[in-house]
């Protein structure tokens, strides 16, 4: 099974493109308005989910977008299945491709015993060699995986590269042994290596690593999970169907599930109301201000909150992006290379006004680090609040050398404080936040121009450090994931989109990957938060509730902190009573 040919990517949303999208959206609403029951009858067993943007990739080696990762977990094998206990806040791991596993007492080795019945879609067995082969691809710089950093906990060669011959053993087809260069905490290993979903060696062995990203649109998409890909029309729809041979953990309950790409939020909402789609997820879900009216007008729709999983932030590029692209030189960003300026930006932004004006105070929590409020036992409540304070912002900017020019715009050494703030299209929450931020900064003499790019182009530009500032976010739900966001070797840390470097934070992160007493862990997590709060590599805005909307004809929906699509293989259309 191969992905279809993609349409050309959009470099800029021109006025014509916006107009065409609006016309298409109006046609969809007009065509399907009032036809909900008829639309559902035409697809009695198929679930249709609307998303704001297409998936960046459906190959686990290449994915970066969180929703694309979640879809890949439904297609490709994962070693284990994570489970979140909302009462205790603990994450446990259940068998999946690995039936069982054992760690050595010193935390330097782990052995996974694979499910003997697991097979790829073409019937060939899933083996330990698929994992070993895929790990080499993840680590290959030509592939440039966003998860390559996970492999550097394995045994290394003197030159710092992974010594795969010694680090990964496959004594037989169903046994996978990993050897680490230091003692590792079990939850770190299970979280990180679970994310390294394998591709089928027999399909990829003849594809050179340097061709994988170049040929992304035509790579085979074949997994062993509960779903398989039937059709992928880029920028339009992705059709999944149940994989009858899957034992990871079983074939999907729904015979078919379609993701429909609908960029405009108002169109997605109208389609949910009319019954053309069964679910509206991601990109902020349902606007909280629409939720109350929706509950009254459409009682057949369930609104399910996902709390403390997603955060928004303004990423301040710490380096000169052009200097990095042209020779990998590290020079401070002319605006945001100074910590005082970054702190000033946070004081200058009225985060509570954004919350009150869009989500409402019940649906968001202001934060000053990447850490989710769900982890109450380690949250440092002594951190500075960075409450809205334009005067404090101006004082810090003056200290950093920025003073008002003749036109009222701050300047330093002839350089005006004028920059673009980029954000992805199709996300009304971020669009609203961008407008408030622009107004806040204008009040203190900063010229902030807004730029909105299509999601795939937005991610590409961020990865290439083309934005001085970007309104971006992450699904940073697990503590192990926190440890891969930051790192001074930012080229190997794609989630460190601010290119933030801090040796002390590197030390803390390295310590937290090992097995530690709980008291020592708590102390290090406090240090982690204190460094981020002081340095403000991003202005951390808030963790927010994403309100997902589901037609009640879809049964067995169970959303959690870990994943919106976590149990998608159990979703099904219920029988009418």
C-alpha positions, 0 to 999 in steps of 0.5 A: 500500500502506498500513499497517493501523489500529493498536491503541491504544498502551499508556500503562502496563503494568498488572498485567492487561496483564502477565497477559494477555501471560503467558497468551498466551505460555503458549498459544503455547508450548503450541500449538507445542511439539514442532511445529517440523518441522510448523510449518516445513512449513506455511511452506516458503519463509517466514522468521519472525523474532521481535522483542520490540516493534513497530516505531515507524514504517515511514516513514523520515521518522519512524523512531527505533528502530534496528531500524525503520531497518534494516527501512526500508533493506530497503523504501526506496531508499538512495543507497549500500550501506555495507560493513564490513571486519572486518579493517581496521575500515574502512567502504566504500560501494557503489553502490545508488540512486546508480550513481556520485558525485563530490565537488568538490576542496574538499568543498563539493559532491557529485553523485550519478548515479542508477540509471536502472532504479530504480522505485517499487513502482507502476512510477513511476521513482525520480527526483532530485526524490524525494530533493529533495522528501524532504529538505525534509520531513526538515528541516521542524519539523512532521515532527520527524524524528530525522534533520533535523540532517543537512540543516544541513550544506547551504547555509543562509539568513541565518536559519539555515534550509536554503536548498533552492533553492540547496543541492539541484539536480536538473538532470535526473531522474537527477542529484542535486547537493548544496551544503554550507556548509562543506567536508565529509568524504566519509564523513560525507556518504555516511553521513548522506545515505544515512540520509535515505531518500526517500519517493515525491513523487507519493504525498506531495506532497498530504500537508501536513507537519504531517499526516505525524506526525499521520497516521502510522498511515495513511501510504502505505508504498511503496518501491523496495527488495528488500522490500515490505510485504504486511501490518502488524498493529500489535503483532502482526506485519509481513509483507514480500514480495519486490519483483519490480521492485527493482534496489536491489540486486535482489528479495529472495531469500525470497518472504516474511519475517514479523516476529512481535512476542513481548514475552516473552524466554522465549517467543521462546526457546521458539519458536526451540527449537520451530521456530515461528520461524526467528530471534530478534534484537534486544532483546539477542538470546539470553541468553549464559547460555542459549547453551551449553544451546541449542547442545547441545539444538538443534544446528539453531540457529546462534548468531551474535554481533554485537559492539561495535555496541550499548551500554547506558547510564543517561541522566541528564536534565540539564535540568528536563523539566517546565520545558522542556515548559512553555515551553522553559525550560532549568533544571538538573535537580534531581538530574542537572544537576550534573556531580559527581552524574553522576560519582557515579552512575557510581562508584556502579554496579557495572558489572562485577557486571552483566556477570558476572551476566548476559552474562559477562565474555567478552560485554561491555566496560565503556566510559565514552563512546559510542565503540565498542571496535571503533575501537581506533586512536582509543580513549583508554586514558588516560580515568578508569576509573570503577571501582565505588567507593561511597565516591568516589560519596558524597564527590562527592555530599557535595561537591554538597550531598547528605547523609544525612537522618533516614531514611538517604536523601540530601537537599539543601535539603529535597529527597530524592534519590528518583527513577524509573529507567525501562526498556523491557519485554521486555529481560531484560538491561536488567531485570537491570541496572536491579535491580542499579543500584537495589540499588547506589544504595540502598546509598549512600542514594538511593531509586531506584524502577524503572518499565518501559514498553512500548517505543513509550511508553518512546521517546515519554516519553524524547523528551519528557524525562519521565524523570529517568533511563532505562536506554537504549541505542543502536546507535552503530556508525559514527563519523559517527553519533557526531557526531549523538548530541550537540549543545547544540541538543538539540531538533534532536538527538533522540539526545541524550536527556539534553539535554546541552549543552557548547560545547566538544563542539559545537566538536569535533563541528563540526570532525570533520565536515570533511575533516581529516588523520588525525592531526588526526582522532585528536586530536579524537576524543581530545577527544571522549572526554575531554569525555564521560568527564568530564561523564558525561551518561550513565553509559555501562555497556558495549558488549555482544555481541548473540547472534542465533539463526538456524535453520540452514535460513535461508541466507546470513545475514551479520551485521556491526557495521553492521546485524543485517538488513544483507543480509536481502534475501539470506536464504532457506530452503535446500533440504533435503539 
